Amino acid sequence: MSPSSTAWMVLDAGHGASAGPVFVVLLALAGLGSAVVLGLALTALIQRRSRSYLLVTLALATLLARTAVAAMTLTGSVAAGPHHLLEHGFDVVMAALVVAVVYDARSVRKSVDSGDDPPIRSDGGGTPVESEVSREDEP
């Protein structure tokens, strides 16, 4: 007893052809918020210049990229199929970058705890011992 082709029901009807003004405003706010957060992350990256800050900045950049894909879909530049593929691809990239940040931070901490030379912090700072020494040397 197999179902006939008329028995199948469409569960996802897709997106509507036109977006309402509320959606446009929300998309604009998402783009603005993502840009501000990315700018703050870039500022922190420039100050710290470390691998973990780079990875976090790239992960936050995927938020802005997702908003850009949504805006391009709204204007008709990107079709619904590629839109979903791109957005889910950015989700995977963001998750991978966050996992990489955690892995990087844990591996750096393990190397510092084991006494390997040179001790490097993933946030770009020195070890507490180096900080105390540099403060004692200052006039």
C-alpha positions as CSV (number, residue, x, y, z in Angstrom):
1,M,0.0,0.0,0.0
2,S,2.2,2.8,-1.3
3,P,0.9,6.4,-1.2
4,S,0.0,7.9,-4.5
5,S,1.4,11.2,-5.7
6,T,-1.7,13.0,-4.6
7,A,-1.4,11.8,-1.0
8,W,1.8,13.8,-0.5
9,M,1.4,17.1,1.4
10,V,3.7,20.0,1.0
11,L,5.2,20.8,4.4
12,D,7.3,23.7,3.4
13,A,5.7,26.2,1.0
14,G,8.8,28.4,0.9
15,H,9.1,32.1,1.5
16,G,6.5,34.6,0.4
17,A,7.2,36.6,-2.8
18,S,7.1,39.9,-0.9
19,A,8.6,40.9,2.4
20,G,6.7,43.1,4.7
21,P,8.1,46.3,6.2
22,V,8.6,44.7,9.6
23,F,10.9,42.1,8.0
24,V,12.9,44.8,6.2
25,V,13.4,46.7,9.4
26,L,14.4,43.6,11.3
27,L,16.9,42.7,8.5
28,A,18.4,46.2,8.7
29,L,18.7,46.1,12.5
30,A,20.3,42.6,12.2
31,G,22.8,44.0,9.6
32,L,23.6,47.1,11.8
33,G,24.0,45.0,14.9
34,S,26.2,42.4,13.2
35,A,28.4,45.2,11.7
36,V,28.8,46.9,15.2
37,V,29.7,43.6,16.8
38,L,32.1,42.7,14.0
39,G,33.7,46.2,14.3
40,L,34.2,45.6,18.1
41,A,35.7,42.2,17.4
42,L,38.1,43.7,14.8
43,T,39.2,46.4,17.3
44,A,39.9,43.7,19.9
45,L,41.8,41.6,17.2
46,I,44.0,44.6,16.3
47,Q,44.8,45.2,20.0
48,R,45.5,41.5,20.9
49,R,46.7,40.0,17.6
50,S,46.1,36.5,18.6
51,R,44.8,33.4,16.9
52,S,41.8,33.1,19.2
53,Y,40.7,36.7,18.6
54,L,41.0,36.0,14.9
55,L,38.8,32.9,15.1
56,V,36.2,34.7,17.1
57,T,36.2,37.6,14.7
58,L,35.7,35.3,11.7
59,A,32.9,33.5,13.6
60,L,31.2,36.9,14.2
61,A,31.7,37.8,10.5
62,T,29.5,34.9,9.6
63,L,26.6,36.7,11.3
64,L,27.0,39.7,8.9
65,A,27.4,37.3,6.0
66,R,24.1,35.6,6.8
67,T,22.4,39.0,6.9
68,A,23.9,39.9,3.6
69,V,22.6,36.7,2.1
70,A,19.1,37.4,3.4
71,A,19.3,40.9,2.0
72,M,20.4,39.6,-1.4
73,T,17.5,37.1,-1.3
74,L,15.1,39.9,-0.5
75,T,16.3,41.9,-3.5
76,G,16.2,38.9,-5.8
77,S,19.9,38.5,-6.3
78,V,19.9,35.0,-4.6
79,A,17.3,32.4,-5.1
80,A,15.6,30.5,-2.2
81,G,17.6,27.3,-2.8
82,P,21.1,28.8,-2.7
83,H,19.9,31.1,0.1
84,H,19.3,28.1,2.4
85,L,22.5,26.4,1.3
86,L,24.5,29.6,2.0
87,E,22.9,30.3,5.4
88,H,23.3,26.7,6.6
89,G,26.9,26.8,5.3
90,F,27.6,29.9,7.4
91,D,26.1,28.1,10.4
92,V,28.5,25.2,9.9
93,V,31.5,27.6,9.5
94,M,30.5,29.5,12.6
95,A,30.2,26.3,14.7
96,A,33.6,25.1,13.4
97,L,35.2,28.4,14.3
98,V,33.8,28.4,17.8
99,V,35.0,24.8,18.3
100,A,38.4,25.9,17.0
101,V,38.6,28.8,19.5
102,V,37.8,26.4,22.4
103,Y,40.3,23.8,21.1
104,D,43.0,26.5,20.7
105,A,42.4,28.0,24.2
106,R,42.5,24.5,25.8
107,S,45.7,23.4,23.9
108,V,47.5,26.7,24.8
109,R,46.5,26.3,28.4
110,K,47.8,22.7,28.5
111,S,51.1,23.7,27.0
112,V,51.5,26.5,29.7
113,D,50.5,24.1,32.5
114,S,53.1,21.5,31.3
115,G,55.9,24.0,31.4
116,D,56.7,23.9,27.7
117,D,58.7,26.9,26.4
118,P,57.6,29.5,25.4
119,P,54.4,30.1,27.3
120,I,51.9,31.7,25.0
121,R,48.4,32.7,25.9
122,S,45.7,32.4,23.2
123,D,44.4,35.8,24.1
124,G,47.7,37.4,23.2
125,G,48.8,38.3,26.7
126,G,51.8,37.2,28.6
127,T,51.9,34.8,31.5
128,P,51.3,36.2,35.0
129,V,55.0,35.8,35.8
130,E,56.0,37.9,32.8
131,S,53.5,40.6,33.8
132,E,54.8,40.8,37.4
133,V,58.4,41.0,36.2
134,S,57.6,43.8,33.7
135,R,55.8,45.8,36.5
136,E,58.8,45.5,38.8
137,D,61.1,46.8,36.1
138,E,59.0,49.9,35.5
139,P,60.0,53.1,37.3
